[in-house]
Amino acid sequence: MRVVHVSDCYPPRTGGIESQVGDLAAAQVAAGHDVHVFTATVGEHGERGGVIALERDVRVHRMGARMPFGLPVGLGDGRLFRRAFAQVRPDVVHVHAGVLSPFAYDGVRAAAAAGLATVVTWHCMLDGTVPALRLLARTSRFAAGTIALTAVSEAAADRVRAAFGAPVHVVPNGLDLDAWAPADAAGAPGATHGDEDPGPVRLIATMRLAPRKRAVPLVALVGDAVRRLPPDRLRLSIIGAGPARARVERAVADRGLQRVVDLRGRLPRAQVHAAYAHAEVFVAPAELEAFGIAALEARAAGLAVVARRGTGIAEFVQDGVDGLLVADDAEMTAALVHLARDRRFLATIRAHNRAHRPPFDWARVLAAANREYARARALRGL
């Protein structure tokens, strides 16, 4: 099958959509498909304007324009899409959308105009945008009922259903579970031997340092937990970079948490995995997490996960089994205090997570995608 993925964002940019689209495309190539990516993201060496490069055996069409800060902005010319679709002649077009995805929506319009089987997957929570999308559904080709609508989790799918009033299926994110498997349990941090002090509980969070990921509230709630515990019972490492870095640094300093919180910056995947081998609890404070790929990586690596209810993380974290799900920051603080005080409970969760893999390998994701491709073709009568 010849598949075209359309995404505003793609490597070398880093982020959840970028990594998932890249990994999905590579997994489909490995499964024998002919895969192309149309993206607004400029290449590592400035490739843009329709330049095609072979990356991980995927043909990547760099259709963006050079912009400040490397923003993924397309050329705004539908002719480029039409020409590319005519040249590639895909069996299906798979569009990946976020809250603001002008390039992706241009791709939807061009694919629909060309009569191509089209799947749209939302990688975001649409809170606050449902009225605008209802208008889009009434005034665009989305209303024709010929596009297969999907989202990365049931939580995200609920918002898409509210916006479009149409069936919405789930195509989840995936992971190479072997690559993220935990190290040997013998060296697991926090293991206790008799009355030996296990040391502080080592928390970790991996996120883009942007307001919606809530790194500053994370620092605040960890500070609240520290004040409710004896000295030196918690440590927090934050992996990631972004525009809120200075605000996070100020929050750490203002609360006197320099000895508690370590800002490690952006790390490559191998180093993130290595960091998880020295941590016990992954903390995900975001309120609008459509899936939570970083949390899934941590769960696959054997960490307990503390996250918000009502997010996509609840699809692979059962409260009290894989971690703890909370309603707000106050409950998240209480959960961290509980895990620091009850190390046996924490050890039980971690033992479960190390012994049981989450069911989100690429075989499952490819099967879900293939079902949606078949649905999209049926909607088009192909």
Salt bridges, closest charged atoms under 4 A:
GLU18 OE2 - ARG13 NE 3.53
ASP23 OD1 - ARG56 NH1 3.13
ASP23 OD2 - ARG269 NH2 2.85
ASP34 OD2 - ARG2 NE 2.77
ASP34 OD1 - HIS36 NE2 3.48
ASP34 OD1 - ARG59 NH1 3.30
GLU55 OE1 - ARG62 NH2 3.00
ASP77 OD1 - ARG79 NE 3.10
ASP106 OD1 - ARG109 NH2 2.50
ASP127 OD1 - ARG159 NE 3.02
GLU154 OE1 - ARG161 NH2 3.17
ASP158 OD1 - ARG161 NH1 2.79
ASP178 OD1 - ARG357 NH2 2.73
ASP197 OD1 - ARG233 NH1 3.39
ASP224 OD1 - ARG227 NH2 2.17
ASP232 OD1 - ARG235 NH1 2.48
GLU249 OE2 - ARG245 NE 2.86
GLU280 OE1 - ARG343 NH2 3.14
GLU287 OE2 - ARG214 NE 3.89
GLU287 OE2 - ARG308 NH1 3.53
GLU289 OE2 - LYS213 NZ 2.98
ASP319 OD2 - ARG309 NH2 3.84
ASP322 OD1 - ARG299 NE 2.97
ASP322 OD1 - HIS352 ND1 3.66
ASP329 OD2 - ARG214 NH2 2.68
ASP329 OD1 - ARG308 NH1 3.36
GLU331 OE1 - ARG309 NH1 3.51
GLU372 OE2 - HIS169 ND1 2.92
GLU372 OE1 - ARG375 NH2 2.71
